[in-house]
Structures are given as structure tokens and as C-alpha cells.
């Protein structure tokens, strides 16, 4: 029962944080690798829409799988970790911790850490 409660709370926090993410991304964004094409950006944004608006995190995970290997694709990794939290909480938390260590503000907010300037 406790585990279900914690999973529910973390999912709500991740969903609320992902809701406020910036949907406008271009190829010069620091959140994405410079190697990504416009079609890839459209796929990442589509995955974000599937996760947030469509309520289909499995489809979002499938779309983002090719982009999470590149450490420069921060936005894709964050959306992937958020969607993955519903199925594999430990892996999701590990990915969020890595993003927090890199200083990504949404992951830091999810993890509860403040940015040191």
C-alpha cells in the first residue's frame, strides 16, 4: 500500500512538472543535440504530447527510445524518465538523478533540489 502511494505521488509530481515544460523547441536549443533533424524534433514533441495530453506513456517511451542514448538530448531524456516512472520507478529515479546532477531545472524541481548559482 505504501509503495502504491509513493508511486502515485511521484507520478503526480512528474506529470505536473512535465505539464509546464516548454513545447517550443528548435534545433539551436540547449535541451537537444545538434545532430537532431526537424523530423526528430517533431517526434520528441509528439512523444511529449502523447505523454501529457494523450495519456499514453507507452507510446511516448517507444518514440523516445532512440534519442535517450545521447546525453545532449536532455528534454527527450526527461520526458522518457517521466513516462517511465509509471512502469519502472527505480530506473526513472536514476535517470532523473542524472539529469539533476547535470543541472536540468525540471529534473531538479522534480527531485526537490535548488540550483546553485
C-alpha positions as CSV (number, residue, x, y, z in Angstrom):
1,X,0.0,0.0,0.0
2,X,2.8,2.4,0.8
3,X,4.6,1.6,-2.4
4,X,1.4,2.4,-4.4
5,X,1.0,5.7,-2.5
6,X,4.6,6.7,-3.3
7,X,4.3,5.8,-6.9
8,X,1.1,7.8,-7.2
9,X,2.7,10.8,-5.6
10,X,5.8,10.7,-7.8
11,X,3.7,10.2,-10.9
12,X,1.6,13.3,-10.0
13,X,4.7,15.3,-9.4
14,X,6.3,14.2,-12.6
15,X,3.1,14.9,-14.6
16,X,2.7,18.4,-13.0
17,X,6.3,19.2,-13.8
18,X,6.2,17.9,-17.3
19,X,3.0,19.9,-17.9
20,X,4.9,23.2,-17.6
21,X,7.7,22.1,-20.0
22,X,8.3,24.4,-22.9
23,X,6.8,22.9,-26.1
24,X,8.6,25.2,-28.5
25,X,11.9,23.7,-29.4
26,X,14.2,24.5,-32.2
27,X,17.5,22.9,-33.4
28,X,19.5,25.5,-31.5
29,X,18.0,24.6,-28.2
30,X,20.4,23.5,-25.4
31,X,18.0,20.8,-24.5
32,X,18.6,18.8,-27.7
33,X,21.6,17.5,-29.6
34,X,22.7,19.5,-32.6
35,X,22.6,16.3,-34.6
36,X,18.8,16.1,-34.4
37,X,16.8,16.8,-37.5
38,X,13.5,18.7,-37.6
39,X,11.6,15.3,-38.0
40,X,13.3,14.1,-34.9
41,X,12.2,17.2,-33.0
42,X,8.7,16.6,-34.2
43,X,8.8,13.0,-32.9
44,X,10.1,14.3,-29.5
45,X,7.3,16.8,-29.3
46,X,4.8,14.2,-30.4
47,X,6.0,11.9,-27.6
48,X,5.6,14.8,-25.2
49,X,2.0,15.3,-26.4
50,X,1.3,11.5,-26.1
51,X,2.6,11.6,-22.5
52,X,0.8,14.8,-21.4
53,X,-2.3,15.1,-23.4
54,X,-2.9,11.6,-24.8
55,X,-2.3,9.8,-21.6
56,X,-0.3,7.2,-23.5
57,X,3.2,6.9,-21.8
58,X,4.0,3.6,-23.5
59,X,3.8,5.3,-26.9
60,X,5.9,8.2,-25.6
61,X,8.5,5.7,-24.4
62,X,8.6,3.9,-27.7
63,X,9.1,7.2,-29.6
64,X,11.8,8.5,-27.4
65,X,13.9,5.3,-27.1
66,X,16.3,6.2,-30.0
67,X,17.1,9.6,-28.5
68,X,17.9,8.9,-24.9
69,X,21.4,7.5,-25.6
70,X,22.7,10.9,-26.5
71,X,23.4,12.9,-23.3
72,X,22.7,16.1,-25.1
73,X,19.1,15.2,-25.6
74,X,18.0,16.4,-22.2
75,X,14.4,17.2,-23.0
76,X,13.9,13.7,-24.6
77,X,15.6,12.0,-21.6
78,X,13.4,14.0,-19.1
79,X,10.2,13.1,-20.9
80,X,11.3,9.5,-21.2
81,X,12.1,9.3,-17.5
82,X,8.8,10.9,-16.6
83,X,6.8,8.5,-18.8
84,X,8.9,5.5,-17.5
85,X,8.0,6.3,-13.9
86,X,4.7,4.6,-14.3
87,X,6.3,1.3,-15.2
88,X,9.9,1.3,-13.7
89,X,10.3,3.7,-10.9
90,X,13.9,2.8,-10.0
91,X,15.2,3.4,-13.5
92,X,13.2,6.6,-13.7
93,X,14.6,7.9,-10.5
94,X,18.1,7.1,-11.6
95,X,17.6,8.9,-14.9
96,X,16.1,11.9,-13.0
97,X,19.1,11.9,-10.6
98,X,21.5,12.0,-13.6
99,X,19.6,14.9,-15.1
100,X,19.6,16.7,-11.7
101,X,23.4,16.3,-11.5
102,X,23.6,17.8,-14.9
103,X,21.6,20.8,-13.7
104,X,18.4,20.4,-15.7
105,X,15.9,22.6,-13.9
106,X,12.8,20.5,-14.4
107,X,14.6,17.4,-13.1
108,X,15.9,19.4,-10.2
109,X,12.4,20.6,-9.4
110,X,11.1,17.1,-9.5
111,X,13.9,15.9,-7.3
112,X,13.5,18.9,-4.9
113,X,16.9,20.4,-5.3
114,X,17.7,24.1,-5.9
115,X,20.1,25.4,-8.5
116,X,23.2,26.9,-7.0
117,X,24.3,30.0,-9.0
